[in-house]
Amino acid sequence: MVRRLAQVLRARVRREEESEMPTKRAAVALILRLSAAGALELLMIKRATFEGDPWSGHVALPGGRQEPGDASLERTAVRETWEETAIDLEVSGRVLGALDDVHPRTPRLPPLVITPFVAVLERDVPLVLSREVADAFWVRVSALQDPVASKDVELEVGGGPRRVSSFAYEDHVIWGLTERILRQFLEIVGNA
C-alpha cells in the first residue's frame, strides 16, 4: 500500500496555492506507519491550549510555519515534526510526496498557505511531545475511511455556532484545515 501511495503521489500534478497578498507559508506532515497487526495508521496530535492561538486545542497534524532557515517547505514539515513529536523523519522515515496546498477559509484566521507532506515511518519510534502538543495518538486509516466517521457537527467557532464537516475518532473531533487535508489524503489512498 505504501509503495502504491508513493507512486500515486509522484505521478499526480499537485495544486499549488498562489496568493497576491503577503501570505505566510506552513507545512504539515501526514505520518504513516504499519501497526503490529499490519494496519496503516496515521499520527494525529492535539495542540496545547495557548491564549491567542486560533488552533489551540485542535486535533491536527504535526507542522507549523516556515522559518527563514528552512530550505524548503518539506524541510519545514520535517523540522516541525521533530520539534513537536521527536520523530526524525530523515532518520526513521521518508517523505513520499505532497498533497495540494490548502488555506483557511475564514478571514478571522491569519493568511496562510499550508503544504501537506505524506511521510512513512520505517521503524517505530517513541513519541516525545513538546509543550505545544497536549496529546498524540495513532488512527487507523480504515477508521477514517469508514462512512460512520464522517459527519457534520455544530461547534462554537468565532463567537457563534457553526456547522462543519468533521471526522469523529474516539472522543476527538477532527475539523477545519485538518479535516480538508484528510479528505484529500483519503481520496488519494482510495486511488492507490
C-alpha positions as CSV (number, residue, x, y, z in Angstrom):
1,M,0.0,0.0,0.0
2,V,2.8,2.5,0.9
3,R,4.6,1.7,-2.4
4,R,1.4,2.3,-4.4
5,L,0.7,5.5,-2.4
6,A,4.2,6.8,-3.2
7,Q,3.7,6.0,-6.9
8,V,0.3,7.9,-7.0
9,L,1.9,10.9,-5.2
10,R,4.8,11.0,-7.6
11,A,2.5,10.7,-10.7
12,R,-0.1,13.4,-9.8
13,V,0.1,17.1,-10.5
14,R,-0.4,18.9,-7.2
15,R,-2.2,22.2,-7.0
16,E,0.0,24.9,-5.5
17,E,-1.7,27.9,-3.9
18,E,-0.7,31.3,-5.2
19,S,-1.6,34.5,-3.4
20,E,-1.4,38.1,-4.5
21,M,-1.2,39.4,-0.9
22,P,1.6,38.7,1.5
23,T,1.0,35.2,2.9
24,K,2.9,33.1,5.3
25,R,3.7,29.5,4.4
26,A,3.4,26.5,6.5
27,A,3.8,22.7,6.2
28,V,2.3,19.7,8.0
29,A,3.2,16.0,7.9
30,L,0.8,13.1,7.5
31,I,3.0,10.4,9.1
32,L,2.0,6.8,8.4
33,R,3.2,3.6,10.0
34,L,2.2,0.0,9.9
35,S,0.8,-1.3,13.2
36,A,1.9,-4.7,14.6
37,A,-1.3,-6.1,13.0
38,G,-0.4,-4.7,9.6
39,A,-2.9,-1.8,9.6
40,L,-1.9,1.5,8.1
41,E,-2.1,4.2,10.8
42,L,-1.8,8.0,10.8
43,L,-0.3,10.2,13.6
44,M,-2.6,12.9,14.9
45,I,-1.8,15.4,17.6
46,K,-3.9,17.6,19.9
47,R,-2.5,21.1,20.1
48,A,-1.9,22.5,23.6
49,T,-4.1,25.5,24.6
50,F,-2.5,28.9,24.4
51,E,-4.2,32.3,24.6
52,G,-4.4,34.0,21.2
53,D,-3.6,30.8,19.2
54,P,-6.5,30.2,16.8
55,W,-5.7,26.5,16.5
56,S,-5.4,26.0,20.3
57,G,-6.7,22.6,21.5
58,H,-7.5,21.4,17.9
59,V,-6.7,17.9,16.7
60,A,-4.1,18.4,13.9
61,L,-1.2,17.1,12.1
62,P,2.4,17.9,13.2
63,G,3.5,21.0,11.5
64,G,3.9,24.8,11.6
65,R,5.1,27.9,9.9
66,Q,8.1,28.0,7.6
67,E,11.1,29.8,9.2
68,P,13.8,31.7,7.3
69,G,16.3,28.9,7.8
70,D,14.1,26.3,6.2
71,A,15.5,25.4,2.8
72,S,12.1,24.1,1.6
73,L,8.5,23.5,2.8
74,E,9.4,19.8,3.1
75,R,12.2,20.8,5.5
76,T,9.6,22.8,7.5
77,A,7.4,19.7,7.8
78,V,10.4,17.6,8.9
79,R,11.7,20.2,11.4
80,E,8.2,20.9,12.9
81,T,7.6,17.1,13.3
82,W,10.9,16.8,15.1
83,E,10.1,19.8,17.4
84,E,6.6,18.6,18.3
85,T,7.0,14.8,18.5
86,A,10.7,14.0,18.4
87,I,10.2,11.9,15.3
88,D,13.1,12.5,12.9
89,L,11.7,11.7,9.5
90,E,15.2,11.9,8.0
91,V,16.5,9.1,10.2
92,S,13.4,7.0,10.9
93,G,11.3,7.5,7.8
94,R,10.9,9.2,4.5
95,V,8.7,11.7,2.7
96,L,6.6,10.2,-0.1
97,G,5.3,13.3,-1.6
98,A,3.0,16.3,-1.2
99,L,-0.8,16.9,-1.4
100,D,-2.4,20.1,-2.7
101,D,-1.9,23.3,-0.8
102,V,-4.8,24.4,1.5
103,H,-5.6,27.7,3.2
104,P,-8.0,28.9,5.9
105,R,-11.5,29.7,4.5
106,T,-12.3,32.4,7.1
107,P,-10.9,35.9,7.2
108,R,-10.6,35.7,11.0
109,L,-7.6,33.3,10.6
110,P,-4.2,34.5,9.5
111,P,-3.5,34.5,5.8
112,L,-1.6,31.2,5.5
113,V,-0.9,28.6,2.8
114,I,-0.2,25.1,4.1
115,T,1.5,22.3,2.1
116,P,0.8,18.8,3.5
117,F,3.5,16.2,3.1
118,V,2.9,12.5,3.3
119,A,5.6,10.5,5.1
120,V,6.1,7.0,6.3
121,L,8.0,5.7,9.3
122,E,10.2,2.8,8.5
123,R,10.6,1.8,12.2
124,D,8.6,2.5,15.3
125,V,10.0,5.4,17.4
126,P,8.8,6.7,20.8
127,L,6.9,10.0,20.8
128,V,8.2,12.8,23.0
129,L,5.7,15.6,22.9
130,S,6.8,19.3,23.1
131,R,4.9,21.8,25.2
132,E,3.0,22.8,22.0
133,V,1.3,19.3,22.0
134,A,-1.1,18.2,24.6
135,D,-1.6,14.7,23.2
136,A,-0.8,12.4,20.3
137,F,-2.4,9.3,19.0
138,W,-2.4,6.9,16.0
139,V,-5.6,6.5,14.0
140,R,-6.2,3.6,11.7
141,V,-6.7,4.9,8.1
142,S,-9.5,2.4,7.7
143,A,-11.3,4.1,10.7
144,L,-11.2,7.4,8.8
145,Q,-12.4,5.7,5.6
146,D,-15.5,4.3,7.5
147,P,-18.5,6.4,6.4
148,V,-19.7,6.5,10.1
149,A,-16.6,8.6,11.0
150,S,-17.6,11.4,8.6
151,K,-20.3,13.7,9.9
152,D,-21.4,17.3,10.2
153,V,-21.2,18.7,13.7
154,E,-22.1,22.0,15.3
155,L,-19.1,23.8,17.0
156,E,-18.7,27.1,18.8
157,V,-16.5,28.9,16.3
158,G,-15.6,32.6,16.3
159,G,-18.2,33.6,18.9
160,G,-21.1,31.6,17.5
161,P,-22.4,28.2,16.5
162,R,-21.2,26.8,13.1
163,R,-22.0,23.6,11.3
164,V,-18.8,22.0,10.0
165,S,-17.7,18.8,8.3
166,S,-15.7,16.5,10.5
167,F,-14.3,13.1,11.3
168,A,-15.1,11.5,14.6
169,Y,-12.4,9.3,16.1
170,E,-13.0,8.0,19.7
171,D,-13.6,11.3,21.7
172,H,-11.9,13.5,19.1
173,V,-13.5,15.8,16.5
174,I,-11.2,16.5,13.6
175,W,-12.4,19.5,11.6
176,G,-11.2,22.6,9.7
177,L,-8.0,22.6,7.8
178,T,-7.1,19.1,9.1
179,E,-10.4,17.6,8.0
180,R,-9.9,19.1,4.5
181,I,-6.3,17.7,4.3
182,L,-7.5,14.3,5.5
183,R,-10.3,14.2,2.9
184,Q,-7.7,14.9,0.2
185,F,-5.4,12.2,1.6
186,L,-8.2,9.6,1.8
187,E,-9.1,10.3,-1.9
188,I,-5.5,9.6,-2.9
189,V,-5.4,6.4,-0.7
190,G,-8.5,5.3,-2.4
191,N,-6.7,5.6,-5.8
192,A,-3.6,3.8,-4.6
